[in-house]
């Protein structure tokens, strides 16, 4: 089931109609000028068609609503848009002729006409005088041929391999660009690396240098002070050490009288040891104060070099060491990337060969299937009264993409002696509909669009061919829902559901109504189509015979 229900309100001559369509073949008939094509026009608007505001006149809003059974492809399109769906899709188009504006909704969500066209391309195909004709879209020709050839698996393999190839190309170009950018500054990086490596920087060195320079800049002060301190502590006759030694001796004598002084003696002996230790450390330091005359200059130069680097790179020693490490990494990356690029290029070349191989295999399959496809389509066209038609599958080579290396277009000529031309240049809507009917017959087992609408499919054909068209529509309708507008009874009798479009006058107003006919009403409508306005017993009997022959009564 495809189109379940159609509601049209205030659309041109239609005030309000509500139709429920059948699963099989739905026939729409009516007198010339009754407004049969209004229904197709309404459905065309539901599929994102353009509004002819000169035709849709008046100030009242028009509303067209279609309820469709969802398909797998349609569900995927809705999910990509974030639109929730159940088993049915409700599409609504509201026209405001006064403002010349229209709005579209899918399941109550506002959508663009572009989205509407994409969604409904998975739901309905209209063939006739309207814009929504898949045969006019050349990309569908390749789709039809691949369906016929059974190339779905090859197409998927090619699509997957092609996308992988595009990703490899993207990665390769990104890596190549980064290497090229690094190469541009390689000389600078190498100079920077040498400068920082030659500096032999280390954390804490700056503080050590400053401390040593401070010492060397104050040698005389240090010598003088240390010398005087050593004399006061230990070396002079009246030094602290001499006086403490004398005091210790006195307390030792006293401790023989009173043990209480023994602890004081022990404390003083410890102090004497500490004083001597301090003196020895000062002596060692004093001896080390001797230095080479050039040492201060050398240390000052070293500190100056470090300060220059800090100023140049606007950072401290820790930062300089970090820059050194990053510079090493950048230079090593160039070498690593060179090797990586070689491997990536090898993968790229391998994937290009794979894509080309699949594309060639797909092209071969298409060309092998094209001849058989042409033959079957022309057989169907002959049966449909277009025996002089020549149908050609035209191939042109293109740069390989995810669909392959072929541009495919269906060409046709309906006049002997003329070269086949693109199908979109067929002038007659009836011819176009019959071409589509031929294609759909050939592809009936593999096509996946659930609803096909044929408008003016019977233009320019007679009774015998009309019967063939009716049978083919019936055959297709066993696999797809078909809605056909016809003025030929030989086609109408094959319908599973039959609608009649009628005009009536209400006061000074003319309106179009649509109603389903069954039983005797249907017989009388077929009879009218056979005999015209004057329905005779003979035309009724003829109508019954046609309906019985079609197996629909």
N, C-alpha and C positions, 0 to 999 in steps of 0.2 A: 504494500500500500504506500502511496506517495502523498498526494494532496487529498486530505480527508474532507476538509470543509472550506468553502469560500463564501465570505460575506462582503457584499458591496453596498455602500450607502451614499446617496447623493453624488453619483458619478455619471456625468453627462445626462443621458436620458433615464438612467436607473435611479429609482428612489430608494428601494431596499430589496435586496434579494439574498437568500441564504441557500446554498446548495451543498448537498452531501454527495461526494463522488464515490463510485464503486472501485473495487480493486482492478477490474479488468479493463474493458473498452467502454469509455464514456463518449456518447455521441451527442453533439449539439447541432440542432437544425432550426430552420425558421425561414420565413420568406425573405427575399432580397430586401435589404434596408431595414430589417427588423432590429438589427444591433447585435448579431452573433459575435462579431469581432470585438465588441465591447468587453466581453468576458476575457478574451485573450489579452486585450489591452490592460485590463485590471490586473491579471496575473503577471503581465510584463512589468507593471509598476512594482509589484511585490518582489520582483527579482532585481530591483535596482534600476529599472529603465527610466529614461528621461521623461519629464512631463511636458506635454504640448499644452502650454497655458492658453493658447488661442482656441483650443478645442475644449479644454476644461474651463468653461466660463461660469460666471455667476459669483455670488458672494458666500454661499453656504460651503461649509467644510465638507470635503469628501473623505470617506474612510473605506479602506480595503483591508480585509483581514483574511489571512490564510492559515489554516492549521495543517501542518505537515507531520508525517511520521518521520522520526529522526533516523539518520543513517550514520554509519561509523565515521565516515569522512566529515559529515556535518558536525557530529559530536566533538571531533578533534578540533575543528575550526572554532566552535563555541568555547571549548576549554582553553584554547590559546587566548581568547578574549576575556576569559574569566566569567563567562556567562553560564549559569547553572541550567541544566536541562534534564527533563525526564524522558519519556518515550515520545513526546510530541514537541514540536516547535511552533510557537505562535508568532507569526510575522504580521505587523500592522503598519500601514502607510497612511498618513494623514496629509491631505492636500488642502492648502488654503489659497484658493484662486484669487481672493481679494488682495493678498499680500504676495502672491506668486512664490510661496514657500511651501516646502514639504518636510515632514519629519518621518523618520523610520524607527521602528521598535522591534526588537526580538526578545520574546519572553519578558516584556515590559522594560527592557533596557534600551535606551536610545543608541542607535548605531548610524554609521555613515552609509551612503549609497555604495561606496566602494566595498565596504564590508558585506553589505547586503548582497552584492553581486557575487562575491567570493563564496558566501554561505550557500546561496541558492543554486550556484553552479553544481553543487553536490546533491541538489534536490529535484531540479526540473530543467528540461531542455525544451525550448519553444522553437518551432519551425514554421516559418511563414513570412509575413511582412514586417515582423518586429525585430528589434535590435538584438534581443537575447538569443542569438543563434550560434551554437558552438562551432558550426561549420565555417563561420566567418573568422574564427580564431585559429590561425594556422598552427599554433602549438598543439591544438587538439588532434590535428591530422597525424602527428607523430604518435600521440597517445593511442589513437584508434589502430594504427598499424602495429604498434607494439602489443596491444591487446590481442589483435588477430594472430600475431606471430608467437604469442606466449613468451614475450621477452621480459616479463616482470622481474624474474630472478636476476637476469643479466642487468636490467636497469638498476636494481638495488645494489648489485655488486659494483657497478660503475659509479653510482652516486656515492657509495661509501668510500671507494678508492679515490674518487675525485676530491672529496672533502678532506681526506687524509693528505692528498697531494697539496691542496691549498694551505693546509695547516703547516706542512713541512716547508712550503715556500715562504710562508709568513715568518716561521722561526728562522729560516736561513737568512732572509733579508734583515731581520732584526739583529741576528748575531753578526752578520757581515757589516752592518752599519756601525755596531759598537766597536768592532775590530778596526774599521776604517777610522773612526773617531779617535780611538786610542793610538793608532799609528801616526796620526797627525801630531800628537804630543809626545811621541816616543822619545825624541831627542831631549825634550825638556825633562821627561821622567828619568831618563838615564843620567842627565846632568844632576838632577835633584838627588837621585840615589847615591851617586858618587860623592856629592857634597856632604850629605848626611852620614854616609858610611865612613868617609875620611875623618869626619869630626869625632868619631869614636865616643859618642855621648853615652853617659850612664847616669842613672838617678843618684842624687846625693853629691855628685861631683862639684856642683856649683857652690854648695855650702862649704865643702872641704876647701875649695880654692879660696873662698872669701876668708875663711878662718886662718888659713896659712898666710895669706897676704897680710892680714891684720897683724899676725905675729912678726913677719919679716919687716913690716913697716915700723915696728916698735921695738927693735932689738935692744937698743941702748937703754930704753926705759926698763925693759924686762931684765937685762943684765944687772943694772944698778939696783933695782928693787930686790931681785933674788939674792944678790951678794949681801946686801944689808940685812935681809931677813935671815940668811944663813949665819951671819955673825951674831945677831941677837939670839937666835935659837940655840946655837951649838959652838961656834968657833971662838968667840971672845972669852977672856978670862972671867968676865962677869955676865956671861950668857945665861939664858934661861936654864939651859941644861946644867951649867955649873951650880947655879943657885938651887935648883931642884935637887941636885945630887947632895949638896951640903945639907939641905933640909931633911932629906931622906936619912942621912947619917945620924942627925940629931934624934929623929923619931925612933930609929932603931935602938939607940941607947936608952931612950925613955921606955921602950917596950919591954926592956929587961926588968924595969921597975914595975910597969903596969901593962899587962897583956892587951889592954884596950887600944893601945897605939899600933898594934900589929897590923890591923886592917888598913890604917892610914899609910903605913909603910908599903903595903902591897899595892895600894892605889897609886902612890907616887912612883913606884917602880914601873907600873904600867904606863903612866904618863911619860916617864923618861924614855921608855921604848918607843912610844908614839912620836915624841919629839925627835928622836934620832931617825925614825922612819921618814918623817917629813923632811928633815935635813937631807937625807940621802936622795929623796925624790927631787928636791930642789937642786941638788948637786947634779943629778943625772940630766935634768931639764937644762941646767946652765951649760953643761957640756954640749948639748944638742943645739944650742943657739948659734953655733958656728954654721955658716952657710956659704954656698958659692955666690959670688957677686951677681951672677946672671940669673939666679933662681927667681928673684922677685920679678925681673923683667919677663921671664918665661911664663910665670904664673899669671901675671897681669895680661900678657898677650893671649893666653889660653882663655881667661875669663872674658876678655874683650871679644874673642871669636864666638864664644857661646852667646854673649849678649847680642852680637850682630845677627846670628841665626834666629834668636828669639824675636828680634825686631823684624827681620825679614819675613818670617812665617807667622808673626803675630800670635805667638804661643809660648809656653814654657818648655822645659826639657822633656817633660812627660808627653806634651803635645808633639814635640819634634820627633820623639821616638815612635809615636803613633803614625805620624806622616811617613816616616821611614818604612815602617811595616806596610802601610797602605801602598806606598810606591812600589815596593817589592811585589806585592800581590797583583797590582795593575800590570806590571811588566810581565809577570809570570802568566797572567791571564791571556796576554797576547799570544804567547807560545802555545798555551793550552787550547785557546780558541782556534788557532790555526789548524791544529790537529782535529779539533771538534768539527770545524767547518768542513774539513776534508771528508769526515765520516758522514756529516749531515748532507753534504753534496752527493755523496755516494748513495745514500738512502733516497734522496730526491730523484736522482737519475733512475734508480730502480723502480720507484713509485710511478714515475712518468712512463716508463716502459710498460708497467702493469696496466695503467690507465689506457694507454694506446692499444695494448693487446685486447683489453675488454671492449674498447670502442670499436675496434676492427671486427671483433667477433659479433658485436651487436649490429654493426652496419651490414655484415654479411647475412645475418639472420633476417634483417629487414628486407634486403634486396631479394633474398630467396623467397620471402613471403609475399612481396609486392605483386609479382606476376599472378599468383593465385588469387590474391585479393582483388586485383583489377578484373580478372575473369568473372569472379563471383558477383562483384558489384554490377558489371555490365549485364550479366544474366538477369539480375533482379531488375535493372533498368529496362531491359527488353520486355520483361513480364509486366512492367508498369507503363508500357506504351511509349518508351523512349528507346526504340530499337536502333535508332541512328546515333545514339549517344556514344561517345568514346570517353572512357574514364581512365585517367593516367595518374600513377603515383610518381611525382617528380622529385628527384634527389639532387641536392646540392651539398657539396662538402663545406664544412665550417670548422673553425678552431674548436678543438675538443672542450666540452664542458660536461656538466653532470648528466646531460641527456645524450651525449655521444658526439659523433663527428658529422651527423647528418641533419640537414634541413629538409624536411619533407612537406610537400604541399600537394593537395589533391587538385588535379586539373580536369576539365571536362569541356567537351564541345557537344552541342545538341544538333548542330547543323553540319551535314557532310561537306568536306572540303575545307572547313575552318580548322585552324590549329587549336588544340586544347588550351583553355585559359583558366585562371583561378576560379574556383567555385563562387567566390564572393562577387564575381562579375556576372553571374547568371541573373538576368533581368526578371524572369518570372518567378513569383513566389511559389506557384504550383510546382514548377520544375525543381526548385530548391527543396521543397518538401518531399518530393518523390526521390530525389537524390538521397536525402537524409533517411527516408523510409528504406531505401535500398541498403544503405550503410547499416542502419539499425537492424535490418533483417539478417544481414551477414554477421553482425556482431551481437545478435540477440542473446547469445549464451554467455557473453563475457562483458558486456557493457554494465556499468554499475550506477547509472543515473535512474532513479526509480520512477520518475514521471516524464512522459513525452507528450508534448502538445503539438498537434498538426493543424495548421490553419491554411485553408485553400489548397489542400493536397490534391483536390479533384479538379483543379482548373485545367481545362483543355483536354479532358479524357472522356471517353464514351462508356457505354454500358458494360462491355466485356472487360475492359481494363479496370473499370470501377469495381467490378466483382473481385478481380485479382487484388486490388488495393485493399478492399474490405477484408479479404481473407488474410492478407499479410498483416494488417493492423490487428486482426483478431489473434493471429499467431504470436505477434510481439506482446500482446496484452496478457498472454498466459505467463509472461516473465516480468513484464513492466506494466505499470499503470499507463493507459493511453487515453488522452482526451483529444477528440477530433471534431473539427467543425466541417460540415459537409452539406452539399445541396443535392447529393446523389443518393437515391434510395438504396442502390446496390451496395453502398458502403454503410449506410445508416442501419440496415437490418442486422448487422453483425454486433451491434452494441449490447453490452450487458446492462447499461443504464442509458436512458434516452431523455434528453432535455430539449424542450422547444422554447425558442426565443420569440416573443410576440410584442408587437406594438399596440398600444391602446390609447384612446383619447379620453382624458378626464377633464371635462369642461373645455377650457381653451389650452389645455396642456397635454402634450404627448409623452408617454412614458414607456419604457421597455420593461417587460416582465419575463421571468424565466420559470418554467415549471417542468417537473418530471412527468413524462407520459408513460402509461402502462396499459396493457390489455387492449381494449377496443380503441382507446385514445391513440395508442401508438400505431395501431393498424391504420387509423384514419390519417395520421400524420404521414405515414409512408405512402398512403394512397394519394394524399395531396401532393407529395413530392413527385409522384408518378404522373398525375393527371392535371395538376394545377388546382385552381380554386373550385372548379366543379368536380366534386368527388362522385364517381359513379360506382355502381355495383361491380362493374368489371375491374375498376382500379382497386377496389377493396379486395376482390379475389386475387388480383395480381400481387397486392401487398402481402396478403396471407401466404401466398406461394413463396414469395421471396423470404419472408420470415421463417417459414418452415424449412426452406432450403438452407437457410443460414443456421438453423437449429436454435433459434432464440424465442420460439413460442412453444 
